[in-house]
Amino acid sequence: MAKANMSLTRNAMPVQDAKVRAHNFDEVALGYTEEQAIDEANRCLNCKNMPCVDGCPVKIHIPEFISKIKEGDFEGAYQIITKSSSLPAVCGRVCPQETQCESKCVRGIKGESVGIGRLERFVADWHNTFCTEEPVKPTSNGHRVAIVGSGPSGLTCA
Ligand code: SF4
């Protein structure tokens, strides 16, 4: 197993150069590379009491998915996240992690918390880029329901 990364600062998010992004409508943040994701995952101490999970509204198994990233098993990490959340690419971008999971991370006591949101985003983007397996369509049970609203909860229910 790789040595824990005891850096007090998290891996910076790569971003488009200002001169380049002034001429396009693409996302400014580019996302972690595999090497950056593994390096950031190695900052996680795999705490037994999992305070970060307490801060997550949908209770994603955070240390478990981060451990898979440490091993380079990015699809395994995706499978763990999607047990609790259907929209990791969205939540990895727009969840206020700084007031939720990351606010409880013990690495944040003396330095910056683990970049949990950035790691979630990395895993989702990796899956969307490299996974070729079609999702299994659930069999209809004949019931029909209406979903009001199209936020994360509405989309997950749908
Ligand atoms: S609190 Fe931070 S260091 Fe501890 S398991 Fe959660 S993410 Fe890892």
Backbone and ligand atoms as CSV (ligand in chain L), in Angstrom:
chain,resi,resn,atom,element,x,y,z
A,1,MET,N,N,0.839,-1.205,0.000
A,1,MET,CA,C,0.000,0.000,0.000
A,1,MET,C,C,0.878,1.261,0.000
A,2,ALA,N,N,0.439,2.305,-0.746
A,2,ALA,CA,C,1.223,3.537,-0.833
A,2,ALA,C,C,1.239,4.247,0.528
A,3,LYS,N,N,2.309,5.014,0.737
A,3,LYS,CA,C,2.439,5.770,1.995
A,3,LYS,C,C,1.393,6.875,2.053
A,4,ALA,N,N,0.890,7.155,3.271
A,4,ALA,CA,C,-0.095,8.241,3.413
A,4,ALA,C,C,0.548,9.563,2.989
A,5,ASN,N,N,-0.229,10.377,2.341
A,5,ASN,CA,C,0.233,11.701,1.924
A,5,ASN,C,C,-0.117,12.678,3.040
A,6,MET,N,N,0.872,13.133,3.794
A,6,MET,CA,C,0.603,13.986,4.950
A,6,MET,C,C,0.686,15.474,4.611
A,7,SER,N,N,0.633,15.806,3.337
A,7,SER,CA,C,0.639,17.221,2.946
A,7,SER,C,C,-0.565,17.939,3.576
A,8,LEU,N,N,-0.348,19.146,4.066
A,8,LEU,CA,C,-1.442,19.901,4.692
A,8,LEU,C,C,-2.365,20.519,3.651
A,9,THR,N,N,-1.895,20.562,2.416
A,9,THR,CA,C,-2.729,21.169,1.366
A,9,THR,C,C,-3.193,20.098,0.397
A,10,ARG,N,N,-4.377,20.303,-0.139
A,10,ARG,CA,C,-4.907,19.341,-1.099
A,10,ARG,C,C,-4.336,19.605,-2.490
A,11,ASN,N,N,-4.469,18.629,-3.355
A,11,ASN,CA,C,-4.053,18.810,-4.743
A,11,ASN,C,C,-4.922,19.899,-5.369
A,12,ALA,N,N,-4.266,20.854,-6.010
A,12,ALA,CA,C,-5.009,21.946,-6.651
A,12,ALA,C,C,-5.805,21.394,-7.828
A,13,MET,N,N,-6.940,22.013,-8.085
A,13,MET,CA,C,-7.755,21.627,-9.238
A,13,MET,C,C,-7.161,22.252,-10.505
A,14,PRO,N,N,-6.801,21.447,-11.506
A,14,PRO,CA,C,-6.318,22.057,-12.760
A,14,PRO,C,C,-7.446,22.859,-13.405
A,15,VAL,N,N,-7.108,24.016,-13.943
A,15,VAL,CA,C,-8.130,24.877,-14.573
A,15,VAL,C,C,-7.624,25.360,-15.937
A,16,GLN,N,N,-8.576,25.762,-16.771
A,16,GLN,CA,C,-8.210,26.361,-18.050
A,16,GLN,C,C,-7.490,27.681,-17.812
A,17,ASP,N,N,-6.521,27.967,-18.651
A,17,ASP,CA,C,-5.844,29.253,-18.587
A,17,ASP,C,C,-6.862,30.372,-18.885
A,18,ALA,N,N,-6.740,31.481,-18.159
A,18,ALA,CA,C,-7.709,32.574,-18.309
A,18,ALA,C,C,-7.822,33.046,-19.758
A,19,LYS,N,N,-6.690,33.089,-20.465
A,19,LYS,CA,C,-6.720,33.581,-21.853
A,19,LYS,C,C,-7.456,32.599,-22.761
A,20,VAL,N,N,-7.372,31.322,-22.425
A,20,VAL,CA,C,-8.069,30.301,-23.232
A,20,VAL,C,C,-9.561,30.330,-22.905
A,21,ARG,N,N,-9.878,30.367,-21.610
A,21,ARG,CA,C,-11.290,30.267,-21.229
A,21,ARG,C,C,-12.084,31.517,-21.594
A,22,ALA,N,N,-11.404,32.612,-21.859
A,22,ALA,CA,C,-12.106,33.825,-22.299
A,22,ALA,C,C,-12.738,33.615,-23.670
A,23,HIS,N,N,-12.327,32.536,-24.370
A,23,HIS,CA,C,-12.828,32.315,-25.739
A,23,HIS,C,C,-13.659,31.050,-25.871
A,24,ASN,N,N,-14.095,30.496,-24.739
A,24,ASN,CA,C,-14.977,29.330,-24.858
A,24,ASN,C,C,-15.968,29.298,-23.691
A,25,PHE,N,N,-16.938,28.399,-23.812
A,25,PHE,CA,C,-17.944,28.251,-22.753
A,25,PHE,C,C,-17.745,26.939,-22.007
A,26,ASP,N,N,-16.561,26.339,-22.120
A,26,ASP,CA,C,-16.302,25.067,-21.439
A,26,ASP,C,C,-16.099,25.308,-19.943
A,27,GLU,N,N,-16.196,24.198,-19.190
A,27,GLU,CA,C,-15.969,24.293,-17.744
A,27,GLU,C,C,-14.576,24.856,-17.466
A,28,VAL,N,N,-14.477,25.684,-16.456
A,28,VAL,CA,C,-13.169,26.242,-16.096
A,28,VAL,C,C,-12.307,25.155,-15.434
A,29,ALA,N,N,-12.907,24.426,-14.487
A,29,ALA,CA,C,-12.170,23.355,-13.806
A,29,ALA,C,C,-12.042,22.157,-14.745
A,30,LEU,N,N,-10.854,21.567,-14.769
A,30,LEU,CA,C,-10.616,20.459,-15.706
A,30,LEU,C,C,-10.703,19.086,-15.037
A,31,GLY,N,N,-10.658,19.052,-13.721
A,31,GLY,CA,C,-10.720,17.749,-13.029
A,31,GLY,C,C,-9.334,17.174,-12.821
A,32,TYR,N,N,-9.228,16.306,-11.793
A,32,TYR,CA,C,-7.948,15.670,-11.474
A,32,TYR,C,C,-7.537,14.671,-12.552
A,33,THR,N,N,-6.233,14.514,-12.713
A,33,THR,CA,C,-5.698,13.389,-13.492
A,33,THR,C,C,-5.722,12.157,-12.577
A,34,GLU,N,N,-5.448,10.984,-13.126
A,34,GLU,CA,C,-5.400,9.764,-12.302
A,34,GLU,C,C,-4.342,9.906,-11.203
A,35,GLU,N,N,-3.189,10.460,-11.570
A,35,GLU,CA,C,-2.094,10.602,-10.592
A,35,GLU,C,C,-2.495,11.551,-9.468
A,36,GLN,N,N,-3.139,12.654,-9.830
A,36,GLN,CA,C,-3.560,13.614,-8.796
A,36,GLN,C,C,-4.626,12.999,-7.895
A,37,ALA,N,N,-5.540,12.226,-8.494
A,37,ALA,CA,C,-6.610,11.614,-7.699
A,37,ALA,C,C,-6.012,10.623,-6.696
A,38,ILE,N,N,-5.059,9.813,-7.144
A,38,ILE,CA,C,-4.445,8.833,-6.231
A,38,ILE,C,C,-3.671,9.568,-5.130
A,39,ASP,N,N,-2.962,10.613,-5.503
A,39,ASP,CA,C,-2.192,11.385,-4.520
A,39,ASP,C,C,-3.124,12.013,-3.480
A,40,GLU,N,N,-4.267,12.540,-3.950
A,40,GLU,CA,C,-5.225,13.152,-3.022
A,40,GLU,C,C,-5.868,12.071,-2.143
A,41,ALA,N,N,-6.201,10.932,-2.753
A,41,ALA,CA,C,-6.806,9.828,-1.984
A,41,ALA,C,C,-5.864,9.383,-0.868
A,42,ASN,N,N,-4.564,9.445,-1.126
A,42,ASN,CA,C,-3.600,9.031,-0.106
A,42,ASN,C,C,-3.527,10.002,1.080
A,43,ARG,N,N,-4.234,11.126,0.998
A,43,ARG,CA,C,-4.328,12.031,2.153
A,43,ARG,C,C,-5.393,11.545,3.138
A,44,CYS,N,N,-6.264,10.646,2.695
A,44,CYS,CA,C,-7.340,10.153,3.562
A,44,CYS,C,C,-6.771,9.137,4.546
A,45,LEU,N,N,-7.147,9.272,5.809
A,45,LEU,CA,C,-6.608,8.412,6.878
A,45,LEU,C,C,-7.507,7.213,7.158
A,46,ASN,N,N,-8.566,7.058,6.383
A,46,ASN,CA,C,-9.488,5.924,6.543
A,46,ASN,C,C,-9.967,5.830,8.000
A,47,CYS,N,N,-10.440,6.947,8.528
A,47,CYS,CA,C,-10.837,7.024,9.941
A,47,CYS,C,C,-11.930,6.002,10.259
A,48,LYS,N,N,-11.741,5.320,11.371
A,48,LYS,CA,C,-12.702,4.277,11.771
A,48,LYS,C,C,-14.094,4.862,12.040
A,49,ASN,N,N,-14.136,6.076,12.666
A,49,ASN,CA,C,-15.455,6.642,13.025
A,49,ASN,C,C,-16.088,7.442,11.884
A,50,MET,N,N,-15.385,7.608,10.757
A,50,MET,CA,C,-15.904,8.193,9.513
A,50,MET,C,C,-16.688,9.494,9.718
A,51,PRO,N,N,-16.091,10.527,10.290
A,51,PRO,CA,C,-16.846,11.777,10.498
A,51,PRO,C,C,-17.347,12.380,9.188
A,52,CYS,N,N,-16.615,12.178,8.107
A,52,CYS,CA,C,-17.019,12.749,6.809
A,52,CYS,C,C,-18.380,12.203,6.371
A,53,VAL,N,N,-18.645,10.911,6.672
A,53,VAL,CA,C,-19.914,10.305,6.256
A,53,VAL,C,C,-21.080,10.969,7.005
A,54,ASP,N,N,-20.824,11.334,8.262
A,54,ASP,CA,C,-21.865,12.043,9.035
A,54,ASP,C,C,-22.266,13.349,8.371
A,55,GLY,N,N,-21.318,13.970,7.682
A,55,GLY,CA,C,-21.601,15.254,7.041
A,55,GLY,C,C,-22.239,15.120,5.671
A,56,CYS,N,N,-22.391,13.898,5.181
A,56,CYS,CA,C,-22.938,13.695,3.830
A,56,CYS,C,C,-24.442,13.414,3.920
A,57,PRO,N,N,-25.280,14.227,3.272
A,57,PRO,CA,C,-26.735,14.029,3.392
A,57,PRO,C,C,-27.189,12.660,2.892
A,58,VAL,N,N,-26.468,12.049,1.951
A,58,VAL,CA,C,-26.910,10.734,1.459
A,58,VAL,C,C,-26.004,9.602,1.958
A,59,LYS,N,N,-25.104,9.935,2.881
A,59,LYS,CA,C,-24.266,8.938,3.578
A,59,LYS,C,C,-23.453,8.068,2.603
A,60,ILE,N,N,-22.811,8.710,1.654
A,60,ILE,CA,C,-21.903,7.973,0.751
A,60,ILE,C,C,-20.790,7.354,1.601
A,61,HIS,N,N,-20.378,6.140,1.273
A,61,HIS,CA,C,-19.319,5.447,2.020
A,61,HIS,C,C,-17.971,6.039,1.588
A,62,ILE,N,N,-17.681,7.217,2.129
A,62,ILE,CA,C,-16.548,8.013,1.625
A,62,ILE,C,C,-15.186,7.322,1.779
A,63,PRO,N,N,-14.799,6.868,2.995
A,63,PRO,CA,C,-13.472,6.249,3.088
A,63,PRO,C,C,-13.346,5.012,2.199
A,64,GLU,N,N,-14.468,4.311,1.997
A,64,GLU,CA,C,-14.442,3.089,1.177
A,64,GLU,C,C,-14.177,3.431,-0.302
A,65,PHE,N,N,-14.854,4.462,-0.804
A,65,PHE,CA,C,-14.617,4.778,-2.223
A,65,PHE,C,C,-13.225,5.383,-2.411
A,66,ILE,N,N,-12.772,6.131,-1.388
A,66,ILE,CA,C,-11.426,6.715,-1.499
A,66,ILE,C,C,-10.356,5.606,-1.460
A,67,SER,N,N,-10.603,4.552,-0.676
A,67,SER,CA,C,-9.643,3.436,-0.637
A,67,SER,C,C,-9.509,2.784,-2.005
A,68,LYS,N,N,-10.616,2.684,-2.726
A,68,LYS,CA,C,-10.565,2.103,-4.076
A,68,LYS,C,C,-9.726,2.991,-4.996
A,69,ILE,N,N,-9.845,4.301,-4.840
A,69,ILE,CA,C,-9.023,5.203,-5.668
A,69,ILE,C,C,-7.545,4.962,-5.358
A,70,LYS,N,N,-7.220,4.790,-4.076
A,70,LYS,CA,C,-5.818,4.533,-3.695
A,70,LYS,C,C,-5.278,3.327,-4.432
A,71,GLU,N,N,-6.152,2.310,-4.621
A,71,GLU,CA,C,-5.733,1.067,-5.300
A,71,GLU,C,C,-5.727,1.220,-6.816
A,72,GLY,N,N,-6.215,2.351,-7.314
A,72,GLY,CA,C,-6.319,2.540,-8.767
A,72,GLY,C,C,-7.556,1.863,-9.337
A,73,ASP,N,N,-8.468,1.421,-8.465
A,73,ASP,CA,C,-9.698,0.763,-8.921
A,73,ASP,C,C,-10.810,1.833,-8.996
A,74,PHE,N,N,-10.785,2.604,-10.080
A,74,PHE,CA,C,-11.706,3.744,-10.182
A,74,PHE,C,C,-13.147,3.285,-10.420
A,75,GLU,N,N,-13.306,2.195,-11.160
A,75,GLU,CA,C,-14.663,1.687,-11.381
A,75,GLU,C,C,-15.231,1.152,-10.060
A,76,GLY,N,N,-14.382,0.511,-9.253
A,76,GLY,CA,C,-14.820,0.033,-7.932
A,76,GLY,C,C,-15.281,1.198,-7.076
A,77,ALA,N,N,-14.558,2.319,-7.166
A,77,ALA,CA,C,-14.941,3.512,-6.406
A,77,ALA,C,C,-16.306,4.007,-6.887
A,78,TYR,N,N,-16.531,3.981,-8.193
A,78,TYR,CA,C,-17.811,4.438,-8.752
A,78,TYR,C,C,-18.955,3.564,-8.238
A,79,GLN,N,N,-18.708,2.257,-8.212
A,79,GLN,CA,C,-19.761,1.336,-7.760
A,79,GLN,C,C,-20.133,1.611,-6.301
A,80,ILE,N,N,-19.166,1.968,-5.489
A,80,ILE,CA,C,-19.459,2.270,-4.080
A,80,ILE,C,C,-20.268,3.564,-3.972
A,81,ILE,N,N,-19.868,4.588,-4.720
A,81,ILE,CA,C,-20.607,5.870,-4.640
A,81,ILE,C,C,-22.045,5.678,-5.104
A,82,THR,N,N,-22.228,4.921,-6.189
A,82,THR,CA,C,-23.576,4.832,-6.763
A,82,THR,C,C,-24.520,3.921,-5.963
A,83,LYS,N,N,-23.999,3.292,-4.910
A,83,LYS,CA,C,-24.920,2.603,-3.988
A,83,LYS,C,C,-25.764,3.643,-3.248
A,84,SER,N,N,-25.212,4.871,-3.092
A,84,SER,CA,C,-25.904,5.903,-2.303
A,84,SER,C,C,-26.330,7.112,-3.119
A,85,SER,N,N,-25.744,7.313,-4.294
A,85,SER,CA,C,-26.062,8.515,-5.082
A,85,SER,C,C,-26.063,8.168,-6.561
A,86,SER,N,N,-27.102,8.626,-7.257
A,86,SER,CA,C,-27.182,8.342,-8.702
A,86,SER,C,C,-26.511,9.423,-9.538
A,87,LEU,N,N,-26.103,10.507,-8.919
A,87,LEU,CA,C,-25.610,11.636,-9.708
A,87,LEU,C,C,-24.234,12.124,-9.247
A,88,PRO,N,N,-23.246,11.224,-9.197
A,88,PRO,CA,C,-21.952,11.668,-8.647
A,88,PRO,C,C,-21.257,12.746,-9.477
A,89,ALA,N,N,-21.467,12.767,-10.797
A,89,ALA,CA,C,-20.796,13.799,-11.604
A,89,ALA,C,C,-21.366,15.178,-11.271
A,90,VAL,N,N,-22.680,15.213,-10.977
A,90,VAL,CA,C,-23.317,16.484,-10.620
A,90,VAL,C,C,-22.938,16.857,-9.188
A,91,CYS,N,N,-23.108,15.903,-8.263
A,91,CYS,CA,C,-22.843,16.210,-6.851
A,91,CYS,C,C,-21.358,16.537,-6.624
A,92,GLY,N,N,-20.467,15.871,-7.376
A,92,GLY,CA,C,-19.040,16.169,-7.238
A,92,GLY,C,C,-18.719,17.594,-7.670
A,93,ARG,N,N,-19.624,18.183,-8.457
A,93,ARG,CA,C,-19.406,19.565,-8.916
A,93,ARG,C,C,-20.166,20.598,-8.087
A,94,VAL,N,N,-21.424,20.311,-7.747
A,94,VAL,CA,C,-22.245,21.382,-7.168
A,94,VAL,C,C,-22.595,21.214,-5.688
A,95,CYS,N,N,-22.334,20.060,-5.080
A,95,CYS,CA,C,-22.624,19.926,-3.647
A,95,CYS,C,C,-21.750,20.921,-2.869
A,96,PRO,N,N,-22.277,21.534,-1.812
A,96,PRO,CA,C,-21.432,22.415,-0.985
A,96,PRO,C,C,-20.592,21.579,-0.020
A,97,GLN,N,N,-19.607,20.843,-0.554
A,97,GLN,CA,C,-18.827,19.904,0.281
A,97,GLN,C,C,-18.149,20.606,1.446
A,98,GLU,N,N,-17.807,21.893,1.236
A,98,GLU,CA,C,-17.082,22.618,2.291
A,98,GLU,C,C,-17.922,22.785,3.560
A,99,THR,N,N,-19.261,22.678,3.423
A,99,THR,CA,C,-20.094,22.761,4.641
A,99,THR,C,C,-20.672,21.391,4.993
A,100,GLN,N,N,-20.389,20.381,4.171
A,100,GLN,CA,C,-20.917,19.033,4.454
A,100,GLN,C,C,-19.755,18.086,4.776
A,101,CYS,N,N,-19.522,17.081,3.936
A,101,CYS,CA,C,-18.506,16.059,4.248
A,101,CYS,C,C,-17.135,16.654,4.578
A,102,GLU,N,N,-16.691,17.609,3.774
A,102,GLU,CA,C,-15.328,18.121,3.955
A,102,GLU,C,C,-15.193,18.934,5.241
A,103,SER,N,N,-16.318,19.501,5.729
A,103,SER,CA,C,-16.238,20.284,6.972
A,103,SER,C,C,-15.986,19.380,8.176
A,104,LYS,N,N,-16.253,18.078,8.040
A,104,LYS,CA,C,-16.069,17.139,9.159
A,104,LYS,C,C,-14.758,16.357,9.055
A,105,CYS,N,N,-14.046,16.525,7.945
A,105,CYS,CA,C,-12.842,15.711,7.698
A,105,CYS,C,C,-11.736,16.067,8.689
A,106,VAL,N,N,-11.150,15.048,9.318
A,106,VAL,CA,C,-10.114,15.312,10.333
A,106,VAL,C,C,-8.868,15.976,9.740
A,107,ARG,N,N,-8.626,15.776,8.474
A,107,ARG,CA,C,-7.465,16.432,7.863
A,107,ARG,C,C,-7.646,17.946,7.815
A,108,GLY,N,N,-8.882,18.398,7.978
A,108,GLY,CA,C,-9.158,19.831,7.969
A,108,GLY,C,C,-8.832,20.507,9.295
A,109,ILE,N,N,-8.499,19.720,10.327
A,109,ILE,CA,C,-8.194,20.323,11.631
A,109,ILE,C,C,-6.861,21.083,11.571
A,110,LYS,N,N,-5.884,20.460,10.906
A,110,LYS,CA,C,-4.553,21.086,10.792
A,110,LYS,C,C,-4.204,21.162,9.327
A,111,GLY,N,N,-4.935,21.904,8.580
A,111,GLY,CA,C,-4.647,21.988,7.145
A,111,GLY,C,C,-5.940,21.889,6.360
A,112,GLU,N,N,-5.823,21.503,5.108
A,112,GLU,CA,C,-7.026,21.416,4.268
A,112,GLU,C,C,-7.596,20.011,4.337
A,113,SER,N,N,-8.934,19.948,4.313
A,113,SER,CA,C,-9.587,18.638,4.323
A,113,SER,C,C,-9.259,17.897,3.023
A,114,VAL,N,N,-9.505,16.594,3.029
A,114,VAL,CA,C,-9.357,15.815,1.793
A,114,VAL,C,C,-10.339,16.388,0.761
A,115,GLY,N,N,-9.946,16.466,-0.485
A,115,GLY,CA,C,-10.806,16.994,-1.550
A,115,GLY,C,C,-11.839,15.949,-1.968
A,116,ILE,N,N,-12.788,15.690,-1.069
A,116,ILE,CA,C,-13.756,14.598,-1.290
A,116,ILE,C,C,-14.597,14.868,-2.549
A,117,GLY,N,N,-15.056,16.108,-2.691
A,117,GLY,CA,C,-15.873,16.447,-3.865
A,117,GLY,C,C,-15.086,16.284,-5.152
A,118,ARG,N,N,-13.847,16.693,-5.132
A,118,ARG,CA,C,-13.009,16.575,-6.334
A,118,ARG,C,C,-12.781,15.112,-6.687
A,119,LEU,N,N,-12.652,14.284,-5.642
A,119,LEU,CA,C,-12.458,12.856,-5.889
A,119,LEU,C,C,-13.737,12.226,-6.430
A,120,GLU,N,N,-14.881,12.665,-5.916
A,120,GLU,CA,C,-16.153,12.137,-6.412
A,120,GLU,C,C,-16.323,12.503,-7.891
A,121,ARG,N,N,-16.030,13.756,-8.201
A,121,ARG,CA,C,-16.122,14.213,-9.589
A,121,ARG,C,C,-15.182,13.392,-10.484
A,122,PHE,N,N,-13.932,13.167,-10.014
A,122,PHE,CA,C,-12.967,12.404,-10.799
A,122,PHE,C,C,-13.508,11.013,-11.123
A,123,VAL,N,N,-14.033,10.339,-10.091
A,123,VAL,CA,C,-14.524,8.969,-10.259
A,123,VAL,C,C,-15.674,8.931,-11.277
A,124,ALA,N,N,-16.605,9.881,-11.155
A,124,ALA,CA,C,-17.749,9.903,-12.073
A,124,ALA,C,C,-17.288,10.176,-13.505
A,125,ASP,N,N,-16.367,11.125,-13.666
A,125,ASP,CA,C,-15.886,11.454,-15.014
A,125,ASP,C,C,-15.110,10.277,-15.604
A,126,TRP,N,N,-14.341,9.591,-14.752
A,126,TRP,CA,C,-13.577,8.430,-15.226
A,126,TRP,C,C,-14.557,7.366,-15.732
A,127,HIS,N,N,-15.586,7.101,-14.953
A,127,HIS,CA,C,-16.587,6.099,-15.345
A,127,HIS,C,C,-17.248,6.509,-16.666
A,128,ASN,N,N,-17.655,7.781,-16.767
A,128,ASN,CA,C,-18.355,8.228,-17.974
A,128,ASN,C,C,-17.455,8.192,-19.209
A,129,THR,N,N,-16.150,8.312,-19.009
A,129,THR,CA,C,-15.215,8.280,-20.143
A,129,THR,C,C,-14.852,6.854,-20.541
A,130,PHE,N,N,-14.623,5.984,-19.560
A,130,PHE,CA,C,-14.035,4.683,-19.869
A,130,PHE,C,C,-14.968,3.489,-19.749
A,131,CYS,N,N,-16.085,3.630,-19.078
A,131,CYS,CA,C,-16.944,2.457,-18.889
A,131,CYS,C,C,-17.840,2.290,-20.122
A,132,THR,N,N,-17.790,1.124,-20.737
A,132,THR,CA,C,-18.564,0.910,-21.963
A,132,THR,C,C,-19.814,0.065,-21.696
A,133,GLU,N,N,-19.936,-0.432,-20.454
A,133,GLU,CA,C,-21.105,-1.264,-20.137
A,133,GLU,C,C,-22.373,-0.426,-20.088
A,134,GLU,N,N,-23.400,-0.891,-20.792
A,134,GLU,CA,C,-24.686,-0.183,-20.767
A,134,GLU,C,C,-25.342,-0.402,-19.405
A,135,PRO,N,N,-25.942,0.643,-18.815
A,135,PRO,CA,C,-26.660,0.407,-17.550
A,135,PRO,C,C,-27.854,-0.517,-17.776
A,136,VAL,N,N,-28.139,-1.344,-16.789
A,136,VAL,CA,C,-29.262,-2.280,-16.922
A,136,VAL,C,C,-30.562,-1.521,-16.690
A,137,LYS,N,N,-31.498,-1.624,-17.665
A,137,LYS,CA,C,-32.773,-0.920,-17.532
A,137,LYS,C,C,-33.682,-1.739,-16.612
A,138,PRO,N,N,-34.191,-1.105,-15.533
A,138,PRO,CA,C,-35.053,-1.883,-14.629
A,138,PRO,C,C,-36.337,-2.318,-15.336
A,139,THR,N,N,-36.848,-3.491,-14.955
A,139,THR,CA,C,-38.102,-3.968,-15.558
A,139,THR,C,C,-39.265,-3.172,-14.964
A,140,SER,N,N,-40.192,-2.792,-15.817
A,140,SER,CA,C,-41.338,-2.005,-15.346
A,140,SER,C,C,-42.230,-2.862,-14.444
A,141,ASN,N,N,-42.750,-2.235,-13.377
A,141,ASN,CA,C,-43.696,-2.974,-12.523
A,141,ASN,C,C,-45.137,-2.550,-12.835
A,142,GLY,N,N,-45.292,-1.753,-13.893
A,142,GLY,CA,C,-46.624,-1.374,-14.330
A,142,GLY,C,C,-47.182,-0.134,-13.654
A,143,HIS,N,N,-46.554,0.320,-12.552
A,143,HIS,CA,C,-47.051,1.510,-11.860
A,143,HIS,C,C,-46.515,2.770,-12.524
A,144,ARG,N,N,-47.294,3.838,-12.470
A,144,ARG,CA,C,-46.832,5.119,-13.009
A,144,ARG,C,C,-46.840,6.154,-11.892
A,145,VAL,N,N,-45.793,6.985,-11.839
A,145,VAL,CA,C,-45.740,8.042,-10.823
A,145,VAL,C,C,-45.340,9.352,-11.505
A,146,ALA,N,N,-45.660,10.462,-10.855
A,146,ALA,CA,C,-45.241,11.770,-11.357
A,146,ALA,C,C,-44.161,12.316,-10.428
A,147,ILE,N,N,-43.100,12.864,-10.979
A,147,ILE,CA,C,-42.037,13.496,-10.183
A,147,ILE,C,C,-42.173,15.002,-10.380
A,148,VAL,N,N,-42.289,15.723,-9.270
A,148,VAL,CA,C,-42.383,17.184,-9.358
A,148,VAL,C,C,-41.004,17.764,-9.035
A,149,GLY,N,N,-40.441,18.489,-9.965
A,149,GLY,CA,C,-39.114,19.083,-9.747
A,149,GLY,C,C,-38.040,18.265,-10.444
A,150,SER,N,N,-36.964,18.936,-10.822
A,150,SER,CA,C,-35.901,18.227,-11.560
A,150,SER,C,C,-34.534,18.483,-10.929
A,151,GLY,N,N,-34.518,18.630,-9.598
A,151,GLY,CA,C,-33.243,18.722,-8.885
A,151,GLY,C,C,-32.690,17.326,-8.671
A,152,PRO,N,N,-31.580,17.208,-7.907
A,152,PRO,CA,C,-30.970,15.893,-7.683
A,152,PRO,C,C,-31.951,14.844,-7.146
A,153,SER,N,N,-32.838,15.245,-6.202
A,153,SER,CA,C,-33.770,14.243,-5.647
A,153,SER,C,C,-34.756,13.791,-6.701
A,154,GLY,N,N,-35.309,14.759,-7.448
A,154,GLY,CA,C,-36.297,14.414,-8.482
A,154,GLY,C,C,-35.686,13.517,-9.540
A,155,LEU,N,N,-34.474,13.841,-9.969
A,155,LEU,CA,C,-33.831,13.031,-11.011
A,155,LEU,C,C,-33.506,11.641,-10.486
A,156,THR,N,N,-33.077,11.549,-9.227
A,156,THR,CA,C,-32.750,10.237,-8.653
A,156,THR,C,C,-34.017,9.380,-8.576
A,157,CYS,N,N,-35.142,9.976,-8.107
A,157,CYS,CA,C,-36.386,9.213,-8.022
A,157,CYS,C,C,-36.814,8.764,-9.418
A,158,ALA,N,N,-36.659,9.668,-10.394
A,158,ALA,CA,C,-37.079,9.321,-11.761
A,158,ALA,C,C,-36.255,8.159,-12.277
L,1,SF4,S1,S,-12.653,12.248,7.784
L,1,SF4,FE1,FE,-11.252,12.764,6.070
L,1,SF4,S2,S,-9.436,11.529,6.497
L,1,SF4,FE2,FE,-11.082,10.637,7.739
L,1,SF4,S3,S,-12.012,9.002,6.458
L,1,SF4,FE3,FE,-13.163,10.894,6.031
L,1,SF4,S4,S,-12.132,11.808,4.228
L,1,SF4,FE4,FE,-10.726,10.295,5.095
